[in-house]
Amino acid sequence: LSHYHSGSSKKKSLYRVKYILRLSCARTLARKHKSTVRAFLKRLGSELL
């Protein structure tokens, strides 16, 4: 997604979309593993966000 829009002048909004998608993924995985997002990211590492 970000590679497709790499020439776009609205990169800041693309980074926001990327962050929201990754946070949504982290929340989904945390709920699947019956954990909080903070604990899940601490266990997995911050490379997800």
C-alpha positions as CSV (number, residue, x, y, z in Angstrom):
1,L,0.0,0.0,0.0
2,S,2.7,2.5,1.0
3,H,4.9,1.4,-2.0
4,Y,2.0,2.1,-4.4
5,H,1.6,5.6,-3.0
6,S,5.3,6.3,-2.6
7,G,5.1,9.3,-4.9
8,S,2.2,10.8,-3.1
9,S,2.4,14.1,-1.4
10,K,0.2,12.8,1.5
11,K,2.8,10.5,3.0
12,K,1.9,11.6,6.5
13,S,-1.7,10.3,6.1
14,L,-0.4,7.1,4.6
15,Y,1.8,6.5,7.6
16,R,-1.2,7.0,9.8
17,V,-3.2,4.4,7.8
18,K,-0.3,2.0,8.1
19,Y,-0.1,2.6,11.9
20,I,-3.9,2.1,12.2
21,L,-3.8,-1.2,10.2
22,R,-0.9,-2.5,12.3
23,L,-2.6,-1.5,15.6
24,S,-5.8,-3.2,14.4
25,C,-3.8,-6.4,13.7
26,A,-2.1,-6.2,17.1
27,R,-5.5,-5.8,18.8
28,T,-6.9,-8.8,16.9
29,L,-4.0,-11.0,17.8
30,A,-4.0,-9.9,21.4
31,R,-7.7,-10.8,21.7
32,K,-7.1,-14.1,20.0
33,H,-4.4,-14.9,22.6
34,K,-6.5,-13.5,25.4
35,S,-4.0,-10.8,26.2
36,T,-3.8,-7.1,26.3
37,V,-2.3,-5.2,23.4
38,R,0.5,-3.9,25.6
39,A,1.5,-7.3,26.9
40,F,1.2,-8.8,23.5
41,L,3.5,-6.2,21.9
42,K,6.0,-6.5,24.8
43,R,6.1,-10.3,24.3
44,L,6.3,-10.0,20.5
45,G,8.5,-6.9,20.3
46,S,7.8,-3.5,18.9
47,E,8.6,-4.4,15.3
48,L,4.9,-5.1,14.6
49,L,4.1,-1.4,15.1
